[in-house]
Amino acid sequence: MILEICEKGALKTHIMYKCNLNSKQMDHYLNFLENQRLIEMDKREPYAKRPLYITTGLGQKYIRAYKQIEKLFK
């Protein structure tokens, strides 16, 4: 779900509220997804106070694959 929210870019607080997570959980998931290179912080504005998180190409590929697998089980 986080990957889909970040497809067009999303602030950390928006992701947190849409996924119903607390800040500690949010940090854990964002770190995991960044380490897996599925999301990244928007590098266009390096000094932005509130960076956007964006789904990477690899993350988009993962979403497509997940949706195909999901269809098999419906």
Helices and strands as residue ranges (DSSP letters): H 2-5, E 10-11, H 12-18, H 23-35, E 39-41, E 52-55, H 57-72
